[in-house]
Amino acid sequence: MKQRYRFITGKDDDQFCKRVSQALNDGYHLYGSPSLTFNGTEVICGQAVVWPTGDKNSDTKTA
């Protein structure tokens, strides 16, 4: 069973984009806006994704 919620993090690079893209290809949906921070050396990204539940009463939103 897939996790209903994942928060993907990583350096702002091609690998991060590939990880988010793979999650979308697997059936996850974006949840909210991406977040960015700077650790003094590089930009770190985060993106939440959710697995669709099929429940019309779910509070899950897609962006």
C-alpha positions in Angstrom: 0.0 0.0 0.0 1.3 3.5 -0.9 1.9 6.1 1.8 -0.9 8.6 1.7 1.5 11.5 2.3 5.1 12.1 1.4 7.3 15.1 1.7 10.1 14.9 -0.8 13.2 17.0 0.0 16.6 17.5 -1.6 19.0 19.9 -3.2 17.6 22.1 -5.9 18.9 20.0 -8.8 17.8 17.6 -11.5 17.6 14.7 -9.1 15.1 16.4 -6.9 12.9 17.2 -10.0 13.2 13.6 -11.1 12.1 12.3 -7.7 9.0 14.6 -7.7 8.3 13.6 -11.4 8.6 9.9 -10.5 6.1 10.3 -7.6 3.7 12.0 -10.0 4.2 9.2 -12.6 3.5 6.7 -9.8 0.1 8.3 -9.2 0.7 10.8 -6.4 -0.7 14.4 -6.6 1.0 17.6 -5.6 -0.1 18.9 -2.3 0.4 22.6 -1.7 3.3 24.8 -2.9 6.9 23.8 -3.0 9.1 25.1 -0.2 12.7 26.4 -0.5 15.4 27.2 2.0 19.0 28.1 1.8 21.5 26.3 4.1 24.4 28.6 3.6 25.7 26.6 0.7 22.9 25.4 -1.5 19.1 25.7 -2.0 17.1 22.9 -0.5 13.6 22.1 -1.9 10.6 20.3 -0.5 7.4 19.2 -2.1 4.5 17.4 -0.5 2.6 14.8 -2.5 -0.5 12.8 -1.6 -1.9 9.5 -2.8 -5.5 10.0 -4.0 -7.9 8.2 -1.7 -11.0 8.2 -3.9 -13.0 9.6 -1.0 -15.1 12.6 -2.0 -15.1 13.7 1.7 -11.3 13.7 1.9 -9.6 17.0 2.8 -6.9 16.2 0.3 -6.4 19.0 -2.2 -4.3 19.1 -5.3 -2.3 22.0 -6.6 
